Amino acid sequence: MARPRKDRLQDSVQERIKATFWQLLRERSVSQITVSEIVRVVGCNRNTFYYHFDSVEDLTSHAIAEAIPVEIPVLAEAYFAGALIDMPLDKEARRSIERLCLLVGRGGSPAAAEQVKEALKAVWIERFNMDNTQEDVACVLEFMASGIVGMLGFWASHNDEVPLDRCFHAVSSVFSKPAVAFAQGRSIRNAAVE
């Protein structure tokens, strides 16, 4: 039997593998998830898994990249400019954040948390055109990403007690306005230099 064309079945198999990963992550830690278990639940073979992903770690990296809600810096800017009364999170953004919480909470791993931090930094670097080779920028980005990962981990362990919106609002009112102002200032300076 001929091997299926990657472009023909890619979405359905990849999506089922990813969905299974998220399902399993709700039940156990990322370090306990195996390729064997994923392929058993998906109903495919190991070769199919390895056709799409190199390992569970590679799958985790893809999942993280897709779970970073890229609109958050834009929403934060609008919020602090007075354009938004609250930071509304649509269903997709909320799902993304909840998935990130799985990766940095008790079921996650230090490697996954570090990947989430790097992905968050990349979003801010791209959004604000920041030069992360500058020492002060790198320091602020590390602080911002670590803080967000810490808040996500906090919410993951208290999500039955503390609404996600309340966590965002509390952190935003104390931390985000100066961080956004710094990022906007760096973006302006970078644009002037170019």
Secondary structure, DSSP 8 states (H G I E B T S, - for coil): -----HHHHHHHHHHHHHHHHHHHHHHS-GGG--HHHHHHHHT--HHHHHHH-SSHHHHHHHHHHHHS-TTHHHHHHHHHTTS-SS----HHHHHHHHHHHHHHSTTS-HHHHHHHHHHHHHHHHHHHT--TTSHHHHHHHHHHHHHHHHHHHHHHHHTTTS-HHHHHHHHIIIIIHHHHHHHHHHHHHHHHH-
